Amino acid sequence: MLEAVCLAGIAVILSYALLYLSDRLWETPPAVGWLLFFIAVSGLAVFIPWWSFRWVWQRRTESQLARLISRTDAALGDRLLGVIELDSEKHGRQYGSEKLKEAAMEQVAREVSARDLTANIPRPSHRKLFVLLTVLAACTAAVCAVSPEAAGNALKRWVRPFNPPERYTFTQLAPTPDSLVIPLGESCLYEIRLAEGTKTRPQTAEYFFRNRVSQQAPLADGTYKIHIPPMQQADNLEFFAGDAVRRLNIIPKGRPSLLGAEAGVAYPAYMARANGREAMRAGVISAPEGSTLTLKVSASQRLQSAEDAQGQPLRVDGSSVIIPNILLEKEPREIELDWMDSDGLAASRPVKIRLEPIEDKQPSIYLRGGENDRYVLEDTSIELEVEAADDFGLREMGVEWQGEKSFYDGNEGENGASAPKPAGADKPAPGLRGEKVLADGQPTQTGLKGTFLFQARALKLSPQRVVIRGFTQDYKPGGRRVYSEPMIIFVLSKSEHAQMIRNELERITSELEGMIRRMDAMADEAKRLKGMESGKLKDAESQERLHALADEEQANRRELGDLLNRSESLFKEASRNSQIDPAGMKEFMKGISMLKPIPDGPMKMAQKQFRDSASESRSEQESRKDLNDGENSHSEATQALKDTMNQLSKSAQDMEASTFVARLRQAASKEDSIAHALAGQINTIAGMTMEELDPSTRREMETIATLQNASTQDIGWILEDLSYYKSRTGERIYSDLYNQMNAFSLRDKLDLVHGNILNAITARSIDESRLYASTLRHWAKLIDDYKKSRRGGGGGGGGGGGSQSSISDAEFEFMLKLIRMIQQEQDIRMRTRAAEQEHRKKFTLPAP
């Protein structure tokens, strides 16, 4: 039994000792731990039952003992087995002599008694086993005494192979993770420290990566520094320091980088905007100045912590950093922060985000339209487009107009007489100023568009220079209206408008005259080419000159087409003015009719013929024929242009004559207005000098004097124009009128009236103004009667007009009235459309 106990103890102690020794050499694999555990369990579960089976169960009968003796002494064993069988037959039913049986048994007994049977049984080894067990136990106890921590750790690992604690080593290392995340593609330094309770401190450690040679890491300040090379893929690190072993999975991973940023924007209160969001673009987040931002900066991976440039921690939400309550002032600012992801990787450099304040700039506004209508009559409507834009929101958009100082002159009648004066006509009216809001904006509306229908009469503007500007305003506190570039429109009286038409017609006639001179020069060139000797027409120089003729003819065609378009537009504009003499209009229309067929008729033919004459495929005879035909067509076009120029000149003269009538009547109307204005002041200033007048009254008198001076200048211009006109026409009526006006010295007398007004000599100034107004009307009547007498004697014909000669004066005047009715209808439609838009704007509910 003792032998079995010793064997079990040896198995147990030896299993433990082997595990202890294995742990000192390496990290014992779990399979080895389980094997040693099963050895110990087997020692307890096998040796004692085996001994009991062998020495108790198999040795309980005499025959079993005899067989045991036969193993060492076969003869003795056989005799003992035979005696045992005889003894068993003694009690059975066998037949034989009992005395022989007893004698045989006694003989074997005497033989056995003389021998030592203990020599025939196995010798027990319990003493040796006990000694061995004692030695093993002593050694194990000594080891436990020397290193109780290691022994206790080995005992725990031996008893619990299913969940063993960490192996105890004499070299104790500080805890390290199973996996180490390093920056992708970057070399780095990793430190493994010795624990404070370490028993040994190896001066050199060894480590290596997979498929790489081992490297040494010396101990410095209790730390081993491991140089990890740049990696693109995962690797394993094995570290050995004394009996300590560490294995780490090296995982390369990109550093956390800036993925994007956005800001929740609380706009300034004056913008009345709901909170919005602004995304980062090129590292910059822009928001209106005065906004409060909540910055959200997103990283490429989940974050562990973040801090600002001063080291203050910032709120982290997953992979985002939240920075609230950033007030955006006038100057830009830069937000700098550092962060670390969940694996301990920091950004390669601090993250910087620039916050750029957007100044609420002044809005912009543009006024367009009316480019061809800067000189208009009082009743002409012009549609102007107004467009405003702002970076955040517009409050309103509109138009304002400002006129020069003028009188309420009333409207000139068809015959030049003054219409009844409106209330207040006896006082000078300052330049009328007005405005109209075209559209109301909203805090979030960045653009407004609208149209403004300008008509001087509807705005109560007399003929004068009017400055129109668009205006707009945003919601910025302290902001002022912003104005567009001014648009200047000259509102003309009918006489001024008639003079403008005449001046433009004279410019067209002058350009026609220049073209005729160029065409005469071309005709001379064609004649020189015709006179060349035979054979020289086809040389290079002549061909180049022929091409030049064709090119110049083409250029003249284009220029003439432009003149024709201008003439038609001018006729359309002239038809608006009822004061322009219908006879002049009729001559103007005849001139346009004469001009129309020229560009696409003889001029086009001359161009083609000149071009054909320069063709290389034509023979010299054919070229000369083409050149001769081209010269004839060119001469025909030149003669048609001369006839047209004469016709337009006649029209301009007729218009100029009618202009004198209108200008004289207008001058008379202004003098009447001055007299009325002075009559309104006479009770206030009677018996007083200019210095004694009230400042407001003195200012009104100075305004009246200024307008008298302007009237005097108008008379001077009428005299100057009349002098040129009488020289050109040679008609006696204009020479006589010019002589009368010079003899009357009207300009000098009007200068005296101007001086009297400045000296507050009111009564005399009133009488003289009325006298000179009557004189001006008398002169206008002289010209008007002369024109009527000529028209009555001349009939309704007129040469050179083609089909137009069949139109009588009455029919032409009826046609002009129809044209004016159509123009008035167009103006009415424009005003009606503008009124409907205004009506809709008033009754449209504002947007929520």
Secondary structure as the mmCIF struct_conf table of DSSP 4:
data_model
#
loop_
_struct_conf.conf_type_id
_struct_conf.id
_struct_conf.beg_label_comp_id
_struct_conf.beg_label_asym_id
_struct_conf.beg_label_seq_id
_struct_conf.end_label_comp_id
_struct_conf.end_label_asym_id
_struct_conf.end_label_seq_id
HELX_RH_AL_P HELX_RH_AL_P1 LEU A 2 LEU A 25
BEND BEND1 TRP A 26 TRP A 26
HELX_RH_AL_P HELX_RH_AL_P2 PRO A 30 TRP A 55
TURN_TY1_P TURN_TY1_P1 VAL A 56 VAL A 56
HELX_RH_3T_P HELX_RH_3T_P1 TRP A 57 ARG A 59
BEND BEND2 ARG A 60 THR A 61
HELX_RH_AL_P HELX_RH_AL_P3 GLU A 62 SER A 70
TURN_TY1_P TURN_TY1_P2 ARG A 71 THR A 72
HELX_RH_AL_P HELX_RH_AL_P4 ALA A 74 LYS A 90
TURN_TY1_P TURN_TY1_P3 HIS A 91 ARG A 93
BEND BEND3 GLY A 96 GLY A 96
HELX_RH_AL_P HELX_RH_AL_P5 GLU A 98 SER A 113
TURN_TY1_P TURN_TY1_P4 ALA A 114 ALA A 114
BEND BEND4 ARG A 115 ARG A 115
HELX_RH_3T_P HELX_RH_3T_P2 LEU A 117 ASN A 120
BEND BEND5 ILE A 121 ILE A 121
HELX_LH_PP_P HELX_LH_PP_P1 PRO A 122 PRO A 124
HELX_RH_AL_P HELX_RH_AL_P6 HIS A 126 VAL A 146
HELX_RH_AL_P HELX_RH_AL_P7 PRO A 148 VAL A 159
TURN_TY1_P TURN_TY1_P5 PRO A 161 PHE A 162
BEND BEND6 ASN A 163 ASN A 163
HELX_LH_PP_P HELX_LH_PP_P2 PRO A 164 TYR A 168
BEND BEND7 PHE A 170 THR A 171
STRN STRN1 LEU A 173 LEU A 173
BEND BEND8 ASP A 178 ASP A 178
STRN STRN2 SER A 179 PRO A 183
TURN_TY1_P TURN_TY1_P6 LEU A 184 GLY A 185
STRN STRN3 CYS A 188 ARG A 193
STRN STRN4 LEU A 194 LEU A 194
HELX_LH_PP_P HELX_LH_PP_P3 ALA A 195 ALA A 195
TURN_TY1_P TURN_TY1_P7 GLU A 196 GLY A 197
BEND BEND9 LYS A 199 LYS A 199
BEND BEND10 GLN A 203 GLN A 203
STRN STRN5 THR A 204 PHE A 209
TURN_TY1_P TURN_TY1_P8 ARG A 210 ASN A 211
BEND BEND11 ARG A 212 ARG A 212
STRN STRN6 GLN A 215 ALA A 220
TURN_TY1_P TURN_TY1_P9 ASP A 221 GLY A 222
STRN STRN7 THR A 223 ILE A 228
HELX_LH_PP_P HELX_LH_PP_P4 PRO A 229 PRO A 230
BEND BEND12 GLN A 232 GLN A 233
STRN STRN8 ASP A 235 ALA A 241
TURN_TY1_P TURN_TY1_P10 GLY A 242 ASP A 243
STRN STRN9 ALA A 244 LYS A 253
HELX_LH_PP_P HELX_LH_PP_P5 GLY A 254 PRO A 256
STRN STRN10 LEU A 258 ALA A 266
HELX_RH_3T_P HELX_RH_3T_P3 ALA A 269 MET A 271
STRN STRN11 GLY A 276 ALA A 279
STRN STRN12 ARG A 281 ARG A 281
TURN_TY1_P TURN_TY1_P11 ALA A 282 GLY A 283
STRN STRN13 VAL A 284 PRO A 288
TURN_TY1_P TURN_TY1_P12 GLU A 289 GLY A 290
STRN STRN14 THR A 292 ALA A 299
BEND BEND13 SER A 300 GLN A 301
STRN STRN15 LEU A 303 ASP A 308
TURN_TY1_P TURN_TY1_P13 ALA A 309 GLN A 310
BEND BEND14 GLY A 311 GLY A 311
STRN STRN16 PRO A 313 PRO A 313
STRN STRN17 ARG A 315 ASP A 317
TURN_TY1_P TURN_TY1_P14 GLY A 318 SER A 319
STRN STRN18 SER A 320 LEU A 327
BEND BEND15 LYS A 330 GLU A 331
STRN STRN19 ARG A 333 ASP A 341
TURN_TY1_P TURN_TY1_P15 SER A 342 ASP A 343
BEND BEND16 GLY A 344 GLY A 344
HELX_LH_PP_P HELX_LH_PP_P6 LEU A 345 LEU A 345
STRN STRN20 ALA A 346 ALA A 346
HELX_LH_PP_P HELX_LH_PP_P7 ALA A 347 ALA A 347
BEND BEND17 SER A 348 ARG A 349
STRN STRN21 VAL A 351 ILE A 358
HELX_LH_PP_P HELX_LH_PP_P8 GLU A 359 GLU A 359
HELX_LH_PP_P HELX_LH_PP_P9 LYS A 361 PRO A 363
STRN STRN22 SER A 364 ARG A 368
TURN_TY1_P TURN_TY1_P16 GLU A 371 ASN A 372
BEND BEND18 ARG A 374 ARG A 374
STRN STRN23 TYR A 375 LEU A 377
TURN_TY1_P TURN_TY1_P17 GLU A 378 ASP A 379
STRN STRN24 ILE A 382 ALA A 389
BEND BEND19 ASP A 391 PHE A 392
STRN STRN25 LEU A 394 GLY A 403
HELX_LH_PP_P HELX_LH_PP_P10 GLU A 404 LYS A 405
STRN STRN26 SER A 406 PHE A 407
STRN STRN27 GLU A 412 GLU A 412
TURN_TY1_P TURN_TY1_P18 GLU A 414 ASN A 415
BEND BEND20 GLY A 416 GLY A 416
HELX_LH_PP_P HELX_LH_PP_P11 ALA A 417 ALA A 417
STRN STRN28 SER A 418 SER A 418
HELX_LH_PP_P HELX_LH_PP_P12 ALA A 419 PRO A 422
TURN_TY1_P TURN_TY1_P19 ALA A 423 ASP A 426
BEND BEND21 LYS A 427 LYS A 427
STRN STRN29 PRO A 428 ALA A 429
HELX_LH_PP_P HELX_LH_PP_P13 PRO A 430 LEU A 432
STRN STRN30 ARG A 433 ASP A 440
TURN_TY1_P TURN_TY1_P20 PRO A 443 THR A 444
STRN STRN31 GLY A 447 PHE A 454
TURN_TY1_P TURN_TY1_P21 ALA A 456 LYS A 460
BEND BEND22 PRO A 463 PRO A 463
STRN STRN32 GLN A 464 ASP A 474
BEND BEND23 TYR A 475 TYR A 475
TURN_TY1_P TURN_TY1_P22 PRO A 477 GLY A 478
STRN STRN33 VAL A 482 TYR A 483
STRN STRN34 MET A 487 LEU A 492
HELX_RH_AL_P HELX_RH_AL_P8 LYS A 494 LYS A 530
TURN_TY1_P TURN_TY1_P23 GLY A 531 GLY A 531
BEND BEND24 MET A 532 MET A 532
HELX_LH_PP_P HELX_LH_PP_P14 GLU A 533 GLU A 533
TURN_TY1_P TURN_TY1_P24 SER A 534 LYS A 538
BEND BEND25 ASP A 539 ASP A 539
HELX_RH_AL_P HELX_RH_AL_P9 ALA A 540 ALA A 574
TURN_TY1_P TURN_TY1_P25 SER A 575 ARG A 576
TURN_TY1_P TURN_TY1_P26 SER A 578 GLN A 579
BEND BEND26 ILE A 580 ILE A 580
HELX_RH_AL_P HELX_RH_AL_P10 PRO A 582 LEU A 595
TURN_TY1_P TURN_TY1_P27 LYS A 596 LYS A 596
HELX_RH_AL_P HELX_RH_AL_P11 PRO A 597 ASP A 600
TURN_TY1_P TURN_TY1_P28 GLY A 601 GLY A 601
HELX_RH_AL_P HELX_RH_AL_P12 PRO A 602 SER A 613
TURN_TY1_P TURN_TY1_P29 ALA A 614 ALA A 614
TURN_TY1_P TURN_TY1_P30 GLU A 616 SER A 617
BEND BEND27 ARG A 618 ARG A 618
HELX_RH_AL_P HELX_RH_AL_P13 GLU A 620 ILE A 685
TURN_TY1_P TURN_TY1_P31 ALA A 686 GLY A 687
HELX_RH_3T_P HELX_RH_3T_P4 MET A 690 GLU A 692
BEND BEND28 LEU A 693 LEU A 693
HELX_RH_AL_P HELX_RH_AL_P14 PRO A 695 THR A 729
HELX_RH_AL_P HELX_RH_AL_P15 ARG A 732 PHE A 744
TURN_TY1_P TURN_TY1_P32 SER A 745 SER A 745
HELX_RH_AL_P HELX_RH_AL_P16 LEU A 746 LEU A 758
TURN_TY1_P TURN_TY1_P33 ASN A 759 ALA A 760
HELX_RH_AL_P HELX_RH_AL_P17 THR A 762 GLY A 794
BEND BEND29 GLY A 796 GLY A 796
TURN_TY1_P TURN_TY1_P34 GLY A 799 GLY A 800
HELX_RH_3T_P HELX_RH_3T_P5 GLY A 802 SER A 806
BEND BEND30 ILE A 807 ILE A 807
HELX_RH_AL_P HELX_RH_AL_P18 ASP A 809 PHE A 843
BEND BEND31 THR A 844 THR A 844
HELX_LH_PP_P HELX_LH_PP_P15 LEU A 845 ALA A 847
#
